[in-house]
């Protein structure tokens, strides 16, 4: 099997597969098990549709209109209408990777055999993803219950050959034209299928999976920049000793401390105090770096656990059980996902806050232990990184606002039938902004700390620091000197962090994956003997 092919069965999917489809060019294949399960569940729906008794989602209206029994000749129209009416999003289009993740995760539930759709629905959605056709989904419209209704409706609309979508060339065209160009027949929906296409937590889950991947890299990046700042401020690495973290056994804290310790191995700056004056303690932003980043790592571990459970789930209402029963349920509610999306926004804000405090310390000549004011070439004539810290502070301030939880809000809808909603989509959208802001905050600390290290003439930085400096300069980020147009340097540093080059440069010396806790524990033992 080609490494770029994802096989979808009945038991869910993995975070790696979601990212491969959403961000990469991975193709999707349906397993024979999934095809069989879909056909079996559809037979149950056809049997129920032929009976005179009303069944929710099969022969009734939806939400507050579920009391109406729909006659057979109107059921196809009912399914078309729910898609058209629910495709009511507004605002700018969301990112292609978000829509692809959303579609793939809906396909994951359809393939489970618990939704009752026909095989043609599953096959057509697979074909859309493989063709690179991405429906236009808008920023606003989801309350996170019943799932991400409006975003999923815009995707279902494209499945029907209606609405607009982006082709593989990035050009937005009518969906019908794109389907025809790729030889894909639009789906004419039948009983249960419109509802099955709309009712899930797929958008918020897809964004959670991608945020977890991004934050895993950023927590490691923050360990590296914290270590760089510790070096630049001539701090002591004694606070990273494993025995200190063993007596407060939070695994994330131990991992972050081990990261910093591995990075600083061989440094000639740590513990080299200005004027040979011993420093009893470093400031909290230096000394407590592993505790703060570690708490974020543990929050991330919990979020990944929730994501993995949701990735294994079949989220729909009603669901088709293996014994043929079709049962209404509340599994579409986004609370489990919404909570961890909000938790991660809090962790991102706090990690950014402590990074900004380290940057400010590097720039303040009264607290930087001998560095020039604002790391300027000629302080007074040059302003150095004064306003870079302003930019960083503005980002941190916004991160604090983004940390206000969306999941504690609820606006009742559907004539009070859906009287408590999760706001998980909103939590996910603000987390995406938070992740990007955190990346920029870390980039500013990286820029300041590397400049400060280079200003410590006569002292030898750690080999890993040298590797980061060399890679950063090769990426076009300049070192100390007189004032210059700063925005391009900061943008290049941002790309260096965002694309993983910072972690790669560090790992080229440490020789271990700095993100893996078990490997870090082994490194602890090796470094400390």
Secondary structure by P-SEA (a helix, b strand, c coil): ccccbbbbccccccaaaaaaaaccbbbbbbcaaaaaaaaaaaaaaaaaaacccccccccccccccccccccccaaaaaaaaaaaaacccccccccaaaaaaaaaaaaaaaacccccccaaaaaaaaaaaaaccccccccccccccccaaaaaaaaaaaaaccbbbbccccccccaaaaaaaabbbbbbcccaaaaaacccaaaaaaaaaaaaaaaaaaaaaaaaaaaaaaaaaccccccccaaaaaaaccaaaaaaaaaaaaaacccccccccccccccccccccccaaaaaaaaaaaaaaaaaaaaaaaaacccccccccccbbbbbbccccaaaaaaaaaaaaaaaaaaaaaaaaaaaaaacccccccccccccccccccccaaaaaaaaaaaaaaaaaaacccccbbbbccccccccccaaaaaaaaaaaaaaaaaaaaaaaaaaaaaaaaacccccccaaaaaaaaaaaaacccccccccccaaaaaaaaaaaaaaaaaaaaaaccccccccaaaaaaaaaaaac
